[in-house]
Amino acid sequence: MTTLTVYDPAMCCSTGICGADVDQRLVDFAADLDWLKSEGVEVKRINISNEPMEFATNPKVKAVLDSDGVEGLPVVLADDETRSQGRYPNRAELAGWAGVAFAETEAKSSGCCGSSDNSEVSSGCC
């Protein structure tokens, strides 16, 4: 099965969904990655503030940093092939890159960390 690796910009925690002012895109992305894991996809997230050498030693990620700086993050690799940079992809894109079947109705399901319909995060969650 596919390995999806996300090289994240500096964030307060591994997912970026902590604190009082949470970015809904990060909530949705974390939920999408959890969904991929439940489908058997290996998912790795690497935060530049915690593991800077991982960014320096990966030639594809280093090239993005050299050309675009941290604005080029996040970089998403599927089996070491660059699939996205500078934005968080949606569930349909992630599913396609990972070779996982996806129905548009799945994006509307909600879990602990929110949903793709821009609903608010429930209090006390995540």
Phi and psi in degrees as a GROMACS rama.xvg file:
@    title "Ramachandran Plot"
@    xaxis  label "Phi"
@    yaxis  label "Psi"
@TYPE xy
-71.3099  147.182  THR-2
-109.871  125.135  THR-3
-108.031  124.515  LEU-4
-120.086  128.708  THR-5
-112.854  121.634  VAL-6
-99.425  100.247  TYR-7
-86.5998  152.888  ASP-8
-70.0758  176.512  PRO-9
-61.7193  127.816  ALA-10
-137.694  161.524  MET-11
-68.0377  -25.5548  CYS-12
-147.236  -178.94  CYS-13
-64.3157  -25.3468  SER-14
-109.779  -17.0524  THR-15
80.1449  4.99605  GLY-16
-106.439  62.8169  ILE-17
-137.641  164.759  CYS-18
87.9389  -176.423  GLY-19
-84.3425  -30.1122  ALA-20
-110.93  84.717  ASP-21
-90.3059  132.168  VAL-22
-78.2039  120.659  ASP-23
-59.7122  -32.2401  GLN-24
-60.5463  -38.5244  ARG-25
-69.8571  -35.3887  LEU-26
-63.3651  -48.7756  VAL-27
-61.6879  -43.1911  ASP-28
-63.2987  -43.391  PHE-29
-61.0286  -41.3595  ALA-30
-65.1039  -39.8276  ALA-31
-64.3324  -40.3772  ASP-32
-66.5422  -38.9152  LEU-33
-61.9447  -39.72  ASP-34
-61.8913  -44.7399  TRP-35
-59.2291  -42.762  LEU-36
-58.4296  -41.1221  LYS-37
-67.2999  -18.8431  SER-38
-92.1547  4.54563  GLU-39
93.6129  6.79268  GLY-40
-83.2585  135.244  VAL-41
-80.3305  123.916  GLU-42
-120.651  130.324  VAL-43
-124.317  135.112  LYS-44
-119.714  131.463  ARG-45
-124.706  121.806  ILE-46
-98.2288  129.366  ASN-47
-60.8084  -30.8074  ILE-48
-76.1582  -22.4882  SER-49
-97.2757  -31.9453  ASN-50
-136.274  61.8243  GLU-51
-61.4851  -29.9005  PRO-52
-66.1288  -28.9009  MET-53
-61.8395  -33.5757  GLU-54
-75.2049  -38.918  PHE-55
-72.9493  -29.8639  ALA-56
-92.5955  -9.58018  THR-57
-94.6435  113.127  ASN-58
-59.5261  -34.7976  PRO-59
-69.8639  -42.8073  LYS-60
-71.3268  -39.9866  VAL-61
-61.7099  -38.8895  LYS-62
-62.5039  -39.3549  ALA-63
-64.3528  -45.8765  VAL-64
-62.8192  -39.6501  LEU-65
-64.875  -38.0455  ASP-66
-87.3859  -37.2988  SER-67
-118.485  -6.95133  ASP-68
66.4936  -160.175  GLY-69
-68.5643  -14.8957  VAL-70
-65.2874  -18.6254  GLU-71
-79.6542  -6.26668  GLY-72
-91.4852  149.659  LEU-73
-77.6006  154.93  PRO-74
-110.771  129.377  VAL-75
-114.146  123.713  VAL-76
-112.816  137.506  LEU-77
-115.851  116.329  ALA-78
48.8555  47.3934  ASP-79
67.4808  12.0104  ASP-80
-104.525  129.195  GLU-81
-66.5023  125.145  THR-82
-113.015  -26.769  ARG-83
-157.991  149.648  SER-84
-150.869  147.112  GLN-85
78.1737  5.25862  GLY-86
-159.962  161.661  ARG-87
-96.0369  118.263  TYR-88
-70.8581  161.457  PRO-89
-87.3322  174.953  ASN-90
-61.5094  -39.7935  ARG-91
-62.359  -42.8861  ALA-92
-63.1824  -47.58  GLU-93
-58.8089  -44.3045  LEU-94
-61.3609  -43.245  ALA-95
-62.0423  -44.0296  GLY-96
-66.3266  -32.6499  TRP-97
-89.7087  -5.75348  ALA-98
71.0623  33.2922  GLY-99
-107.053  135.304  VAL-100
-62.9493  138.552  ALA-101
-143.084  132.502  PHE-102
-113.042  137.581  ALA-103
-53.835  -30.2794  GLU-104
-65.5905  -23.3821  THR-105
-66.2743  -28.7371  GLU-106
-68.7183  -18.7017  ALA-107
-89.2439  -10.354  LYS-108
-71.2887  145.346  SER-109
-115.093  154.341  SER-110
-137.387  -162.957  GLY-111
-55.4418  -39.8371  CYS-112
-97.4484  26.4698  CYS-113
100.801  -165.285  GLY-114
-148.816  178.829  SER-115
-88.6442  6.42266  SER-116
-98.3181  18.8854  ASP-117
64.2961  24.0591  ASN-118
-74.1311  160.763  SER-119
-72.189  152.954  GLU-120
-75.7098  134.296  VAL-121
-70.1705  146.536  SER-122
-67.6504  146.06  SER-123
78.256  5.04035  GLY-124
-102.627  147.295  CYS-125
